[in-house]
């Protein structure tokens, strides 16, 4: 489709105004634009360089593919996103503004500081820590292989995946 439109445009230019480029160049550029629009990838330009072996078409193909990529991105999702949504994989399709440009704070990604029980920890400190973490997701870990200390972490992963011990 893109090659046919490009060839038609090249032939029309040859009749009206005789440029130095052949209509076949316009066909290659049109085909590359069509592929870049459908897939919304700029790498189609590299594929067309490898297929044709003509590096003299590099500038028109690259400029046309980049323009086609941005224009098609504003109009419709790519064919891969459409096929993924048909297959029920909606996680592939996302709103750029929602996921990339949304305001993020450091506290959204931070976890609580663990409480370390060592041999020097008093009973009062241990009881205060256990009362503080009561009815929450708690994980007890050995501090190291040669130490008998325990680590009490409130949230190892966000959402508390470990059961209360």
C-alpha positions in Angstrom: 0.0 0.0 0.0 2.7 2.5 1.0 4.9 1.4 -1.9 2.0 2.0 -4.4 1.2 5.4 -3.0 4.9 6.3 -3.0 5.3 5.1 -6.6 2.2 7.1 -7.7 3.6 10.2 -6.0 7.0 9.7 -7.7 5.4 9.2 -11.1 3.3 12.3 -10.6 6.4 14.4 -9.7 8.1 13.0 -12.8 5.3 14.3 -15.0 4.8 17.7 -13.4 8.4 18.5 -12.3 11.3 16.3 -13.2 13.3 15.7 -10.0 16.6 13.8 -9.9 15.2 10.9 -7.9 13.5 8.0 -9.6 9.9 7.0 -8.7 11.4 3.8 -7.2 12.9 5.9 -4.4 9.5 7.2 -3.5 8.1 3.7 -3.5 10.8 2.6 -1.0 10.1 5.6 1.2 6.4 5.0 1.0 6.7 1.4 2.0 9.0 2.2 4.9 6.5 4.9 6.1 3.6 2.4 5.9 5.6 -0.2 7.9 6.6 2.4 10.5 3.0 3.6 10.8 1.6 0.1 11.3 4.2 -1.1 13.8 5.0 2.3 15.3 8.7 1.4 15.3 11.5 3.5 13.8 13.6 0.3 13.3 11.7 -0.4 10.1 14.1 2.2 8.5 17.0 0.0 9.3 15.2 -3.1 7.9 14.7 -1.2 4.7 18.3 -0.2 4.5 19.3 -3.9 4.8 16.7 -5.0 2.3 17.6 -2.5 -0.4 21.3 -2.1 0.3 21.0 1.5 -0.7 22.4 3.9 1.9 21.7 6.8 -0.4 18.1 6.5 0.7 19.0 6.9 4.3 18.0 10.5 4.9 14.6 10.4 3.2 13.7 7.0 4.7 14.7 8.1 8.3 12.9 11.4 8.1 9.8 9.9 6.7 9.8 7.0 9.2 10.3 9.3 12.2 7.5 11.6 11.0 5.2 8.6 10.4 6.0 7.2 13.8 5.0 10.4 15.6 1.9 11.1 13.5 0.6 7.5 13.9 1.4 7.6 17.7 -1.0 10.5 18.0 -3.8 8.9 16.0 -4.0 5.2 16.9 -2.1 2.5 18.9 0.3 0.2 17.1 -0.8 -3.2 15.6 1.1 -4.9 18.4 -0.9 -3.1 21.1 -4.2 -3.8 19.3 -3.4 -7.5 19.0 -2.3 -7.6 22.7 -5.6 -6.0 23.8 -7.5 -8.6 21.7 -5.6 -11.4 23.4 -6.5 -9.9 26.8 -3.0 -8.6 27.7 -4.0 -5.1 28.6 -0.9 -4.6 30.7 1.0 -4.0 27.4 -1.3 -1.1 26.5 -0.8 1.8 28.9 -1.5 5.4 29.0 1.8 7.3 28.7 0.6 10.2 30.8 -0.7 8.0 33.6 2.4 5.8 34.0 5.3 7.9 33.0 4.3 11.5 33.7 2.3 10.8 37.0 3.8 12.5 40.1 5.8 10.2 42.1 7.1 10.7 45.7 9.9 8.8 47.3 7.7 7.7 50.2 5.6 5.7 47.7 8.6 3.4 47.2 10.1 3.4 50.7 9.7 0.7 53.3 10.0 0.9 57.0 13.3 0.5 58.7 13.8 -2.9 60.3 14.3 -3.4 64.0 17.3 -5.4 64.9 17.5 -7.6 68.0 21.0 -8.3 69.0 22.6 -9.8 72.1 22.8 -6.2 73.5 19.0 -5.6 73.1 17.2 -5.2 76.4 13.8 -6.9 77.1 12.2 -3.5 77.3 13.4 -2.5 73.8 12.3 -5.9 72.4 8.8 -5.6 74.0 8.4 -2.0 72.7 9.4 -3.2 69.1 7.0 -6.2 69.3 4.2 -4.0 70.6 4.8 -1.5 67.8 4.7 -4.2 65.1 1.7 -6.1 66.7 -1.0 -7.3 64.3 1.2 -6.5 61.3 3.1 -8.5 58.8 6.3 -9.5 60.5 9.3 -11.5 59.3 12.0 -12.8 61.6 15.4 -13.4 60.0 18.8 -14.4 61.3 21.1 -11.4 61.1 24.1 -13.4 59.9 25.4 -16.9 60.1 27.7 -16.2 63.1 25.2 -14.1 65.0 22.2 -15.1 67.0 20.4 -11.7 66.4 16.9 -11.5 64.8 15.6 -8.9 62.4 12.0 -7.9 62.6 10.9 -6.2 59.4 7.4 -4.6 59.2 7.1 -4.7 55.4 9.7 -6.7 53.5 7.8 -6.1 50.3 5.0 -3.6 50.0 1.7 -5.2 50.7 3.1 -7.5 53.4 3.4 -10.8 51.6 4.8 -12.7 54.6 2.3 -14.0 57.2 2.5 -12.9 60.8 4.7 -15.3 62.9 
